[in-house]
Amino acid sequence: MAHPKRKISKQRKNKRRTHYKASFVQLSTCSNCGATVKYHTVCPECGYYRGKLAIETKEVL
């Protein structure tokens, strides 16, 4: 197995790894109420996730 001749600095290593990071949050619509929510999170408006009730929310009348 090859051995490195010189140490690769933390800065150089981290620069090499930055090209794949997401630049913005992915959004979708809730299937229950139609509100805009982030992917893989419970809807803050109705409390549903993937068609099932995940958390109980207080309804304001």
C-alpha positions in Angstrom: 0.0 0.0 0.0 1.3 3.4 -0.9 2.3 5.9 1.8 1.9 9.7 1.5 5.1 11.6 1.1 3.6 14.8 2.7 0.8 15.5 5.1 -2.4 16.9 3.5 -3.6 19.8 5.5 -7.1 20.0 7.0 -7.9 23.0 4.7 -6.9 21.1 1.5 -8.8 18.0 2.6 -11.9 20.0 3.4 -11.7 22.0 0.1 -11.8 18.7 -1.8 -14.9 17.6 0.0 -17.1 20.7 -0.5 -18.3 20.2 -4.1 -21.2 17.9 -3.3 -22.9 19.8 -0.5 -26.5 21.0 -1.1 -27.0 24.7 -1.5 -30.7 25.0 -0.7 -33.4 23.1 1.2 -35.7 20.8 -0.8 -39.4 21.7 -0.3 -42.6 19.8 -1.1 -46.3 20.1 -0.3 -48.1 18.3 2.4 -50.4 15.6 1.1 -53.0 16.2 3.9 -53.3 20.0 4.0 -51.2 21.3 1.1 -48.8 23.4 3.1 -45.2 23.8 2.1 -42.9 21.6 4.2 -39.2 20.4 4.1 -38.7 16.8 2.9 -38.6 14.1 5.5 -40.2 16.3 8.2 -43.6 16.4 9.9 -46.0 19.1 8.6 -46.0 21.9 11.2 -49.6 22.9 10.1 -51.5 19.6 10.5 -48.9 17.2 12.1 -49.1 14.6 9.4 -46.1 12.7 7.9 -46.6 10.5 4.8 -50.3 10.3 5.3 -50.3 9.4 9.0 -50.8 11.5 12.1 -47.4 11.9 13.7 -48.0 14.6 16.3 -51.1 16.3 17.7 -51.4 20.0 17.0 -53.5 22.6 18.6 -56.2 23.9 16.3 -56.9 27.6 16.5 -60.5 28.5 15.8 
